[in-house]
């Protein structure tokens, strides 16, 4: 048994940085821990909460990863800007599907996930005290990253009677906009959580707004292939004339190619914006795994048939999700796009959180309460399509039999 000498020195208290106090643990981090604990007790919770695709990437993508990983030369550090094959694949993807020509060497920057890209872009453009426009309801990371950067958050409302689109006339009247204190406006179309589709008119108005006020417009665009109308192409804000001068678009393979855990994304903009963001990124990460980038390049070369097959699965799941919403008495817009179904809860329900908790504890079905996306989501819930049709039907039966 060893003897441990106890120090007589009094330990001074240690506090985290103020920026840590400005944010809370991510909702899904907390709630999925609770769901895991319930499952460990044998409660068999059906998760319809998070948007993590349950389907695998294409077989040839997995084969490319395995083949490249067996090459001893592929295990070294890689460039901060990604391998040329990946940048060229992103450029070809944008040209083929979005009709946007990008210089792969200067206008594209691969990212280790879009979530990291939100931080990189914020650090590159926002000084403490600068203002940032964030949507309400909207992806919580836009707000939390802005707080970590010491920004002044200005929430702009997305309302159902406006098709969940910004009211640019109202934004024009904001004192911070008139004074030129707004650095970034976050857009996310097709929208999460509301499912509102992108429109060219929306993007044209956003570009005009950004150019007139010197605001960087960042469109987060990971859902444009999911449940898009067959025979149509997805939209990019960069297809609008003059957009590249003030706009950044982020995109991802997480949803479109079932590669969420692979952490492969990109941003595109003018060469100067990309170079500024690279200054931040190169001081944070050390590049991506070369076999992952080679496999991602393979995924980006896939034809329209890949998206057609994927969307056929999501369409079947969406039909069951709509039945769940109907059973709960929720109303929803059938024109929604993306991986989720967003529904307004009945007036007699106390709140989105109370309904979600009742579904979890009484039916053992986990859905996302809309309040986590801001006050504009308080009367809504969100159902993820990232569950098998079998599990969605099991959830439907549990709800019918319990509530």
N, C-alpha and C positions, 0 to 999 in steps of 0.2 A: 504494500500500500504506500503510494507516494505521498510525500508531505507537500502541501500547497501553501505557500506563504501569502496571506491576505494583506493587500496593500492598505496602508492607512490614508492614502491620498483620496480626498473626496472627488467623486466623478462629477464633472460639470455636465449639466444637461445639454443635449444636442437637439437642435430643431432642423427640420427640412427647409429647403429654400422656399421663399414665398410662392414661387410658381407651382410647387407641389400642392400647396394649400388651395390653389385656385381651381383645381380639378379633382374629380372623384374617380374611384376605380370604375372602369367601363362596365356598364350595366350587364352586358352579356358575360363578362368575366365573373361577376358575382352570381348571376342567376343560373348560369350553366353549372357552377359549382354546387348550387342547391339541387339542381336536377340530377347531377351525378350522385349526390348523397342519397336522393330518393331512389335512384336506380340501384344503388348498392344495397338498399334495404329491400330490394325485390319488387318495387312498385311499378316498374315498366312504364316510365313516362314516354309518351310519344312526342318528340320535339318537332314543332312546326314554327320554331322561333327564328333561328339564325339562317342566313343565306349562304350556307356552305354547301356547294354542289355535292350530292352523294354519288353521282355517276363518275366513271373514270374518264380520263382523256382517251383519244383514239389509240388503238393498239399500236399503230406505227410510231406514234409519239413516244410511247413507253419503250418500244424496241430501240428507238434512236437513243434514248437516255441510257438504257442498259449497254448498248454497243459502245457509246462514247465513254461511259464510266469505266469500261474495261481497258481503255487506252491509258497507260501510265502517264502520258504527256498531258493529260487533261485535268490533272489534279493540282495545278499550281494557281497562284493568284492571277486574276484576270484584270483587264482594263476597267477603269471606273466608268467608261462609256460603253461597255459591252463589246462583244465581238462584232466585226463587220457583218457577218452573216445574219445576226439578229437584227441589227439596225436596218439592213437591206430588206429583211423579211417584213419588218414593221412598215417600211416605206411601200413595199409592194402591196401589203394588206390595205393600207390607206388609199392607195391609188385605185386598187381593184374594186373595193367596196364603198368607199366614201367619196371617191372622185377627187381626192386631194393629193397633189404632188409634193412630196417632202424630200429634202436633201438628207440622205441617211447619215452623212458624216457631220452635219452641222445643226440640223433642226430636229433631231430625235435623240432622246436620252432614255435608255432602259432604266427601270427602277426595280428595286426589290419590293414590289407591291405598291399600289396606289396610296395606301395609308401613309407609307413613308414619304411618298411624293408630296403629300399635303404638307408635311413638316418641312421638307426641303424648300418648296415654293414659298412658304410663309417666312422661313428664315432668310430667304434671299431677297424678299421685297418689303417686309414689315419691320419697322422700328418700334420700340416701346412707345405707346401713346398713339400710334397711327390707328386709323379706323379700318375695320373690315366688315363687309356686308355678308351676313350668313342667313340662309333661308330658315324659316319657321313654318311648318316642320322641315327638318333637314337632318342629314347625317351628323351625329353628335361630334365626330372628330373635327369637323370644320371649326366648331366653337372651342373645343378643348385645346386644340393646337394653337388657335389664336390667343387664348388665355395664357398658354405657356410662353408665348412670344411677347406678352405684355401689351397686346393690342386692345383697343377699345372696340368692343363688339356692338354692332348695330344689326339687330334682327329685323329682317323684312318678311312680311307675312305672305304666305302662299294660301290662297283661298279657293275653295271648290267652285264658287261662282265665276272665278276667273280662269278656270281650268288648271288651277294650281300653278299659275305662272306669275312672275313678278309684276307689280304695278309700277312701271317705270316712270309714269307721271308723278306718282307719290315720291319715288326715290329722288327725282330731280329737285324736289323742294327741301330735302334734308340739308340742314346747315353744314354738316360735315362734307357733303357732296359739293355744295356751292363753294365752300372754302378750300376745296382741293385736298382734304385730309384723308380721303378714303384711298387705300392702296390696292385692295383686292376685293372683288365680288365673287363669291362662290356660287356656281351654277351646277346642276346635276340633272341632266336630261338625256335619255328618259329618266324620270325622277324616281328617287327612292326617298321616302317610303310610299309616295302617293301613286306611283305608276303612271303619272302623266307623261304622254309621249313628247318627244322633241318636235318642234316645228321650225321651218325655215324663218318664219316671221319672228318668232321668239329670238332666234340667234341673230337675225339682222338688227333687231332693236337693241339687243345686248351689246353688239359690236359698236353700234352708233353711240350708245351710252358710254361705253368704255373709252372710245376715242375722244369724245367731247370733253370728258372730265379727267382723262389721264389715269384711268382705273384699269388694273390688270383683271381681265375676266377669265376665270379658270372654270372650264367645263369638265366635270368629272363624268366620264362616259363609258362605264363598264357594262351597261345593260342594253346597248343598242341592238344587239342581235337576238335577244331573248324575246320570243313571241312577237317579233316584227311581222307585219302582214306579208304573206308569201308573195314573191315576185317584186318586192320593194327593196331598196337599199337603205342601210342605216344613214343617219345624218351626223355630220361633224360640224362644229362651229367654225372650223378652219376653212370650210368651203365657202364661207361668206367673204365677199370682197373686202379687203382691208383688215380682216380679222387677225392676221399674223402679227400686225403691228402692236396689238394690245392683248391678244388672247393666248392662253395656254390650254391645251387639251390633254387630259390624262385618260389612258385606256388600260385595259387589263385583260389577261387571259384567264382569270379566275372563273368568271361566269361563262364567257363565250366558248371556252375550251375545256371546262371542268378541271382547271389547274390551280385551284385556290391555294393549296398547301405548297405549291411550287414557288410562289411569290415572284411572278413575272409580270411586269407592267411597263408602261412607258409614258413619257410626256413629249409633246411636240409643240414647237413655237418657233419664233424667229431665232436666228443664231445667237444674238446677243443675250436674250432671255435664257436660252439654254446654257450659255457659258456662265452666267451668274449663278444659276442653280447648280451647275457642276462644281463651282467653288465650294458650295455647302456640302454637296453629296460626297465629294472626294475626301472630305475631312471626317466623314461619318462611317462609311462602309469601305470595303476592299474588293468590290466587284462581286459578281455572281459566279456560281459553279458552271464551268464551261459545258459539261454535258447537259445541264438544265437549259442553257441558252441554245444549244444545238437542237434539243428536242422542241423547244419553243418555236424555233425557226421552222421546224417541220410542221408544227401545229398551224402556224400562220399561212402555210401553203395549201391548206385544205380547201376543197371546193365547196360550193353552195350546198351540196348534198349533206355535208356534216351538220350544218345549221338546220336543214330541213328535218333530219332525223332527230336532232336534239329538241327542236321545237314541237315535234309530234308528241314526244314524251311529256313535255311541260304542258301542252294543251290538254292532255288527258288528266293530268294532275290538277290543272286549273279548274276543270269542270267539277272535281270533287271539292276543291277549296270553296268554290261558289256555293255548293250545297251546304257546306259548313256555315258559311256566312248567312245563308238563308235560314238555317236552323236556329242560329243565334239571334235572328231578327235584325241583322246588320244590313245596311244598304251600301251598294258599291257601284262603281262605274265600270262597265264591261269593256271599255276601250283601253284599260290599263295595260301597260307593257312591263316586262321585267320579271324577276324571280319571285315576286310577292303579290299578294292580294290585300288591298287596303280597304277596310270597311268601317263605316260609321256605326257606332253602337246605338242600341235603342235609347230613347230619352229616359226611360225608367231606370237604366243602369246608373249606378252612382259614379263610376269612373272607369277608364280603360284599365287601370291597375287592378281595381277590385274584380272586374270581369276576368282578366287574365289570371289572377290568383285563384278565383273560383274554378276556372277551367283546370288549373294545375292541381289544386289540392282535392277537388271533388271528382274530376274526370281523368286526371293524370295526363292531361294534354297541355303542352307548353306553347303558347302563342305570345307574340310581342305586344305589350301595351303601347299605344301611340304616344303617351306622355313623354317617353324617353327621347322623342324627336323634337321636343319643344312644346310650348303651350298650344300651338296649332294642331297638335296631334292628340290632345287630351281625350277627345270623344271618339277615338278610332282604335282599332286593333289591326295587326298585320299578321297574315299567315304566309309562311314560307312554302315554296313549291319544292324545296330540297328534301323531300321525303317521298318514299315510294307511294304509288297509288294505293297499294295494299295498306300501308300505314295511315294514309289519309282517310281511307274508308274505315279503318279501325277507330280512328279519332272521331269520325262522324258518328259511328254507332255508339261510342262511349257518351258523346254529348247528347244524342237522342235519348239514350237510356237513363241518363243521370240528371240532366237539367230539366 
